[in-house]
Amino acid sequence: MVDRDTDEQFMQRALDLASRGVGLASPNPCVGAVIVDAKGNTVGVGNHTYDGVKHAEALALEQAGERARGATLYINFEPCSHQGRTPPCADALIAAGVRRVVASIDDPNPAVAGRGFEKLRASGISVEVGAFADEARRLNESFARYIRHGVPFVTLKSAMTLDGKIAPSGAPSIRKPQAQAVGVPRGGWITGEASRAHVQQLRHANDALLVGVGTVLADDPSLTDRYGLPRRRPLLRVILDSKLRIPVESRLVQSARDGDLLVFCAEASKEKELALRDRGVRVEVLSANHEGQVDLAEVLRKLGQFEITSLMIEGGGHVNGAALAAQIVDKVFLYYAPRIFADGGATPFGLWPNSSDRGEPIQVKSMRIHRFEDDFAVEGYIRDPYEG
């Protein structure tokens, strides 16, 4: 008889193992596997990292050896049925004599979805799908968007006061001392330490981070991943800079290493372009939209070609508004601090291009509320990465 509590326990372990792939598995999915024998003993575990090549179930099977015969595999992602960098995991499970597979979700790749489960069932293996599906879908939402459409999953992040302001009126930057306002802590941050620590966690979970040149000119940021865990590729720092105004002496340019700074522009002097390239900056000249700005849809396509599966936007109102208007945003993560700017201030979305023609408000779905000490955050989806 199947013990559902036991299934949940081992599925949670598989998800925990899968989460170890964050920052290490992209552009592949995060997958964790647990093999349990008939007596309820864990005999093999594994989690996938891209550089490690082998899939989670293959690693778990190697560890289990002959003890995999008659065992149950718990896994958050459908075992592959096709030859890629490794042989099909479904074939390996069949050969090992696994009796039962408990999984969370199908592979979102429409070219292979369901085929791994079909192969397992055809061999007589019992397959159950759906355990902890919501958690599994969130863990691999960037892979789903990327594998289905060839573009990164885009999260728009912003931090603001309760009245929806990201900076006090007239302030050049909320992070600089001159931006101090009533209720803003010394140092210039709107949100507290717990919220800012979580932002680093989000940065770590993304392949790339994007801001506009206005943020660079105002803040001179570093845009680094300070979460503290290893990542396979450096966080790609992406700058939207239509006229290539980024200063050569900026901290971003001075810290460019191994192609981790990418500037998209619509026009550029050869002298400035060469100066940036000489300092290790990647410069991509793209077509401009009707307002003379870099075309954001083309930016996304380019990032997809570079195998960037996830992108977080941390821009100001202009970039945020342009991203929403271009319909490239999949999810929002909006932090709120218990403060109010009584004198007005800058809004997180600014004025959209063609704002009078944008029609109905954007619907945010599947919302979740998070608490970070005195702050809270709203997480919600504009588009389901597993659909379309």
C-alpha positions, 0 to 999 in steps of 0.5 A: 500500500502506498503511504502518502506521507512517505511519498511527500517526505521523499518528494520534498527531499527531491525538491530540496536536492533540485534547488541546489542546482539554482545558479549551477544548472542553467540553461538546463532545469534544476532536478533532484532525485531520490531512490528509496528501496522497498524497506523505505531506505534511501539508497541513492540521491542526486541533483543536476548541475550543468558542468556535472553533465550527468542527470540527477536520476543517473547520479542516484542510480549510480549510488544505488547500484543493485539496490535500485531494483524494485525501488521507487524513484522520487523526482521533481521533473520528467526523466528524459527519453532522448539522447542529449549530452547523456543517454536517456534516463528513462532507459537507465531506470528501466534497465536498473529495475526501478518499480515505481516513479513518483514525479512532480511535472512533465518536461515543459519542452513540447518536443519531448513532454510526456515521452519519458513517462510513456516509455516508463509505463510501457515497460511496466513501471508505475508512474504517478505525476503531480506531487508538489507540482506548484513548487516544481513549476516555480523552481523551473519556470525560467527553463520552461519559458526558455525552452518553449520560446527561446527567450529568458523568463523576465522578472520585474523587481522594484522596491517602493514606499506604501504610496508607491514611490521609489524615490523622493521628489527631485532626488537623483538617486534613493541610494545617495546621501543627497536623496535623504527624505523623512522616513528613509533610513540613513544610507538611502535605502527604502526597504530594510536589510531583510528585503535587500538580502532577499534581492540578492537571493533573486539575483543569484537565481537569475542568469542576468540582471538589467538596468537602464543607463539612467540608473548607472549615471545616477547610482554608479552601481556594481550590480553583483550577486552577493548571495554567497553561493557559487554559480556556474556563470557570472551574473550577466549585467545588462545595460540598456543604453541607446546612445552609449552614454555609460561612463568608461570610468563607471564601476560597471565598466571598471569591473567588467570581467569575462564578458559579464557586462553587456551593453545594448545600444541603438547608436554609438560612436566607434571611438566609444564602442572601441573604448568599451570593448578594450575594457572587456565590455560586450557591446551589441548594436540593435535596431531602435524602436519608433521612439529611438530606444533599444527594441526590448523584444530584440534584446530578449531574443539576443539574450536567448541566443546567449543561453540566458534563461532568466532575466531580472529587471531592476530599472527605474520608472522609464525602463520598467514602464517600457518593459511592461509596454513591450510585454516582455515581463513574465513576473513581478516582485514588488517590495513595499516598506512601511513609509510614505513620501508626503512630498510626492516622488518618482513612481516605479513605472513612470510614463509608458510609451503611448500610455494613452493607447495601452488599453486595459490594465495588466492583470497580475495572477497567482499572487503570493505575499511575503514578509521581510521583517517590517517590509512585505512583497507581492509576487505575481505572474503576468504570463504563465511560462508553461503556456503559449 
